Amino acid sequence: MNMVFNLILATEAVTTTEESGGIDLLLPAPEELIAGILAFSIIFGVAWKYALPTLTATLQSRQDAVTSKLESAEKTKEEAATLLSDYRSQVAGAKEEAAQIIADAREAGEAVKADIVARANVEAEAIKERSREEVAAERERVAGDLRRQVADLSIEVAEKVVSVSIDAGSQRELIDRYIDELGGVR
Amino acid sequence: MENATSQSSRVEGYASALLDISTAEGEAVADEIYRAALALDGNAELINTLSDVRIPGERKQGIVDDLLGSRASKVTVAAINFVVASGQARSLGDIARRLAEMAAEAEGDIIAEVRAPLALDADQLDRLQAALAKATGRRVQVKVVVDPSVIGGLVAKVGDTVLDGSVEGRFTELREQWG
């Protein structure tokens, strides 16, 4: 305990010694301090008066430029967004239009196909009808030819039979009959 | 056309000349010339012979005399010889027909040339004449020409109208109907 007390005393003694010599070392002389303060004030005033506005203007200018660029960028971004929206809208419209065109084309194609099929059916029916008529006409012609040939042959045979078998009495009778017919009819 | 007109004029001229002769000689001559001419005209080979320019006229006259001499009057034979000698043998039938027409027209009648396979008797002629008069509305002189090629019935020609009452005509009608 004594020892500690002695140490504290020793320390306090040292501290007291150091305080009287240290502060003096650190603190300037008053006149020097006043000159320093005065010089600092002058420099500060000049700086405040001339440098600060320029600096402020420069900073403001840079801030304005940055702000302007930011606004421009924002505007550009908005325009880009608008363009993108328009583009997407156009693409959507184009797709819709393309789909409509395809649908219309398909519909038109179906209509043309139906028309062609209908016409082909009509033409085929007409061809069939013509064929039927031609066959019927040909059949009628052949039948007519056959009838004529049979008739000619029959008449020829009848003529020969009559010319051979007819005698004077028959001739006279036929003449009488025709004269009666002529007198009666006319 | 000109040839046809010329031929028609020629036929008209000869018929007119023969009509003058027959009028002078008597009514029956025109009928006799008509019958004789048509009898000759019905034989194509004979007409070819009578038309042949290489055969002398005397020979042709001899043929006509041989054929008609004993069957017709001298006037008739002379008239036909006149036509043949004039080179109109091919027109003999037409001239005879025109002669008969002219003779009939002179009396206000028309001619009906009737071709039959055999001669008609008086009753048939009367009935035929009456029937044709009824049909035409005019008096008709019937001139019958015996034509063996006509089979059954008869064929009457009045002007341009032909009334075919032959069996062959009936067969022709049948052919047309069936054709």
Boltz contact constraints between the chains, C-beta under 6 A:
constraints:
  - contact:
      token1: [A, 148]
      token2: [B, 179]
      max_distance: 6.0
  - contact:
      token1: [A, 151]
      token2: [B, 178]
      max_distance: 6.0
  - contact:
      token1: [A, 155]
      token2: [B, 171]
      max_distance: 6.0
  - contact:
      token1: [A, 155]
      token2: [B, 174]
      max_distance: 6.0
  - contact:
      token1: [A, 155]
      token2: [B, 175]
      max_distance: 6.0
  - contact:
      token1: [A, 159]
      token2: [B, 171]
      max_distance: 6.0
  - contact:
      token1: [A, 162]
      token2: [B, 167]
      max_distance: 6.0
  - contact:
      token1: [A, 163]
      token2: [B, 151]
      max_distance: 6.0
  - contact:
      token1: [A, 166]
      token2: [B, 152]
      max_distance: 6.0
  - contact:
      token1: [A, 171]
      token2: [B, 117]
      max_distance: 6.0
  - contact:
      token1: [A, 171]
      token2: [B, 118]
      max_distance: 6.0
  - contact:
      token1: [A, 174]
      token2: [B, 152]
      max_distance: 6.0
  - contact:
      token1: [A, 174]
      token2: [B, 153]
      max_distance: 6.0
  - contact:
      token1: [A, 175]
      token2: [B, 153]
      max_distance: 6.0
  - contact:
      token1: [A, 175]
      token2: [B, 154]
      max_distance: 6.0
  - contact:
      token1: [A, 178]
      token2: [B, 153]
      max_distance: 6.0
  - contact:
      token1: [A, 178]
      token2: [B, 165]
      max_distance: 6.0
  - contact:
      token1: [A, 179]
      token2: [B, 127]
      max_distance: 6.0
  - contact:
      token1: [A, 179]
      token2: [B, 128]
      max_distance: 6.0
  - contact:
      token1: [A, 179]
      token2: [B, 131]
      max_distance: 6.0
  - contact:
      token1: [A, 182]
      token2: [B, 131]
      max_distance: 6.0
  - contact:
      token1: [A, 183]
      token2: [B, 131]
      max_distance: 6.0
  - contact:
      token1: [A, 186]
      token2: [B, 134]
      max_distance: 6.0
  - contact:
      token1: [A, 186]
      token2: [B, 135]
      max_distance: 6.0
